[in-house]
Amino acid sequence: MRKLITFAVIMSCALLAAPTLSHASYTKTKHPIVLVHGVTGFNTIGGLINYFHNVPWNLERSGARVYSASVSFVNSSEQRGQQLANYINGLGHSKVNIMAHSQGAPTSRVTASLIPHKVASVTSINGVNKGSKVADVARGIIPPGSYVEGGAGAIANALGDLVNALSGSNNPQDGVAALETLTTRGTTQLNNALGWKGVNRWSCAGTNEDVWINGNRIKFFSWTGTSVWTNWTDITDPFLGVTSLAFGNEPNDGLVGECSTKMGNVIGTHYDMNHVDAINHLFGARSWRTNPVSLYRSHANRLKNRGL
């Protein structure tokens, strides 16, 4: 009887521990995850403010190895893509999974074209894959070669240099190039150069999940939110409410239209979050209907289950 009771206790402990052990490796991908920030972004400011807020920790707590890349605060997607490629090469891993927000998406597609053998997957999060109408409007207000363009570029570059100092980076800044690369025309030129890999040239849709670049198969994914006003305590919502007017009736997140965000296997576009919510800012102020952290975690598990 005593042996039977002991066996029952051991089995009960094992059954109770099983979900915990499974949860502990829920986000443990084969290859590390590299988070890539968007325009006017950074990896961290003084180690206190992270661009992706607490997303890295929430991925790491159940097994993922996570890096937060630092590329230019403002610059073209081509320049940022080369910087990201250099960063990934310096990590010393055979491959990485890239999760990229906003301009980080075209930035990462440039990287995938430069070092396809180093990239297992690219995931676009509210990504500017076909340009932004907000950038189109801004480009119209700031004519090329004008004094306004010169002044705006100088301010953006100065802010970028300040972010460099605060984040310990040394990335070159080019505010005018950043604006141009995010317009519909600028992004179309980039897509032409990249052969529209992972981006549907002809319709408002994604593409196949498997994208082949120079003989290398890379998994492409995307998701986005299409809400603007999501939390009355979030001071970024009013700003996005104004910028969203550029899209008319097209669903958008305040800065990027739904069609522009679609790349590869589209996980979803129905999420109740705006462009800032997608990185779990303003410090977690979000809609109660969509928790952006859960999207990152479930996607890491998706990558894990695909052997990535």
N, C-alpha and C positions, 0 to 999 in steps of 0.2 A: 504494500500500500504506500509506504514511504517513497519508494522508487517511482511509483506511478504519479504521486503528487509532485515530486521533484521534476519529473518529465513534463507534467502539465504546466508547471510554473515556467520552465525553460522555453517551452513552445509558445506560451502566452507572451513572454518578453520578446521572443523573436518576431512574432506577428505584430506586436506594437512597434518594434523598431523598424520593421520593413518600410512603412511609409516615410519614416524620417530619413532612412538611408537613401531611398529613392528621391526624396525631395532635395537631399543634399547634393545630388548630381543632376538636378533638373536642367540647369543651364550649362553643364560641362561639355562644351563643344570640343571637337578634336583640335581645331585650330583656334588661336586667340581671336578675340573680337577687338577691332579698332574702331573707336567712335570718332567721327569726323564732323566738326562744327561747320556752320554755314557762314554766310557773309556777316561781317561785323561781329564775328565770334572769336572764341579763344578756347584753350583747354581748361585752364584754371587761372583765377586771379589771386595771387598770393596764397594759394592753397586753401582759400576760404570759400570762394565762389566758383563752382564748377558749371561749365556751360550746360552739361546734361544733368545738373543738380545731383540727385542721389541715384541716378540710373546705374552708374558703374558699380556702386556698392550692392545694389539689388541684383545685379547679374553675378557678381563675385560671391555673394553669400551662399549660392547653391552651385558653385563649381566652376564658373567661367573665369578665364583669365582675360582681363580687360585693359586696353590702353586707350588713352585719349590723345589724339594727334593734335599738333599745333601747326596750322598753316596760316597764310596771310589773313589778317583782319579784313582787308579789302585788296582784291587783285583779280585777275582773270582766272577762269576755271583751268586754263592751260597751265598757268604758272603755279597755281595751288596744287594741281594734279602732279606736277613734277616734284613739288615739295613733299607731298604725301608719299610718292614713290620712294623718295630718298629716305623718308622717315621709316617706312616699312622695311626697306632694305637694311636699315640700321638695327632693326629689332632682332634679326638673326633667326627668325622662324621660317620654316619651309613655305608656309602659306598662312594667310589671315582671312578672317571674315570681316568685311567692312560694313558698318552701319552708319549711314550718313544723313545729316539733316540739311534741308534747304539747298544752298549752293554746294554743300558737301556732296550731293548726289552727282552733278556733272563733274565735280572735282574728282570723285572716285572713279567715274567712268574713264576719265583721262588716265588715271593711275592704272586701271585695268588694261588699257591699251598699251601702256608703257612696260608694265611688268606682269603680264597675264599669268605667268607661271607661279607668281607669288600670291595670287588672289583666288580664294576658294569661292567667295560669294560677295556680292554687292547688294546692299539693301538701301533703298531710297525712302526716307521718312519726310513727308511733306516736301519732296524734292522739286527743284526747278528744272525739269527735264525738257520742257519746251518753251521756256521763258516765262516771264511774269508781266502781266499787264500793268502792274504798279511800276515796274522798271520802264515800260514803254511810255507811261505818262511822265515819269521823271525825266526821261531822255528828251521828251518833247518840251518840257519846261526848261531844261538845261541844254541849249543848243551846242553842238560840237564847236570847239574853238572859241567860245564866248568867255567873257569875263566871269560870268556866273559859273561856268564849268570850271574855270581855273580856281575860283574861290571855294567852290564845293569840294573839288578834288583835294585842295590844300587842307581843308578842315578834316576830311576823311583820312587823309594820310597822317595828319597830326594825331588824330585819335588812335590810329593803328600803331603809331610809334609809342604812344602812351600805354597801350595794351601790351606791346612788346616789353616795355620796362616793367610793368606790373606782373607779367606772366613769365618773365625770364626768357623770352623768345627773341629772335633776331630776324623776323620775316620781312621781306620787302613789301612796301605798300603802294597801291595804285588805285585810288578811288574811282577814277574815270574808267579804267579798264574793268573794274568790278561792275559798274553800272552798265557798260556796254555789253558785257558777256551775259548779263541776266535779262536783257531785252529779248523779245521774240526773235528779232533778226540775229542778234549775237549768238543765241543758243542754237538757232537753226544752222548757222555757220559751223558751230562746234559739232553738232550732230552730223552734218555732212562730212566733216573731217574724220569723225569716228565711225562712219558707215552706218549710223542709226542702230548701233548694237544695243539691244535691250529696249529700244524706244520705238513705238509704232509711228511710222512716218505718215500713214494714211488715215488713221482713225483715232477716236478717243478711246483707246484700249491699251492693254499691256501687250506683251509678246510671250514667246515661249520662256519657260523658266531657265532652260539650258541655253546659254549664249556661248558661241564658239569664237574665240579671239586668238588668231595665230596658232591654231591647233590645240588650244587650251579651253576646256569646258569650265565655264564660270556660271554659278547659279545667280540669277538676278531676281530680286523681289522688291515690292514697294507697298507702302500704305500711307494713308493721309487722313486728316480730319477735314470736315467741310462745315464746321460751325465757327462763328466769330465771337459772339457774346456767350461766354460759358461760365463766368464766375464774377459776381458783382464786386468782389474784393480785389480783383486783378486789375491793376492800373493800366496794363497793356491792352485790355479789351477795347476801351474807347478809341485808341489809336488805330487798332486793326479794324474797328467799325468804320472809320473814315476811309482807310486804304481799300477796304473791300468794295467801296462804291465803283472802283475801276472795272470791276468784273460784271456789272449789270446783274443779269439773272443767273449767271453761271455759278454753280456751287464752288465755294472757295474757303480758304482758311484765314483770309485777311490779306495775305501776300501772294499766294499761289493758287491758280485755278485748278479744279479737280483734274481736268484732262492732262495738264502739264505734269502732274505728280505721278502718273501711271508709267511703270517701268517693269519689264519682266512679268513675273507672276504677281498679280495685284492681290494682296491679302485682303484689303478692304479700303473703301473710301467713305464709309458711312459713320466714322467715329466722331463723337461729339467733343471735338477739340480744335483749337485754332493753331496758328503757326508757332506760337510760344508754348502753348500747352504740350505740343509734341515733344518738347525736351524737358517736360515736367517743371517748367517755370510758369509763373513767378513763384519760386520756392514751393511748388506743389499746389498752388491755387489753380483748381481745375473744375471741370464739370463732375458732378457725382455719377454721371452715366458712363464715362470712359476714364479709366485709370491708365495713363500712358505707360507707366512702369510695367503693367501687366502685358502690354503689347511687346515690349522689349524682351521680357522674360519668356513669353510663349514663343516668340520668334527664335530666341536662342535655343529653346527646346526643339523647335522645328529644324534648325540647322543641325543640332545634335543627332536627331533621328534620321537625317539624310547623310550622316557620316561625315559632316563638315566640322 
